[in-house]
Amino acid sequence: MLKMHFNLDYTIPCIWKTFFGFECPGCGMTTAFSELLKLNMTASYKANPLLFIVAPAGLIYLVLDFQKFKSSYLAAKA
């Protein structure tokens, strides 16, 4: 938003790109996630296609971790 309106670059530089001169697999992940939240699948995929692997894996991890937490909480409470 700031970059769009005021031409301010507020992001931290990619260390991988700084040292080696090419983008790492994580470059563009924030942009891809932002576009995914806007339901713009094409722009999200163009920004970083890896998001379509990382996001479902992260969601599965969160659900499984919550189930583990819930079962341990209920066992401790009983």
Secondary structure, DSSP 8 states (H G I E B T S, - for coil): -HHHHH----S---HHHHHHSS--TTTTHHHHHHHHHTT-HHHHHHH-TTHHHHHHHHHHHHHHHHHHHHHHHHHHH-
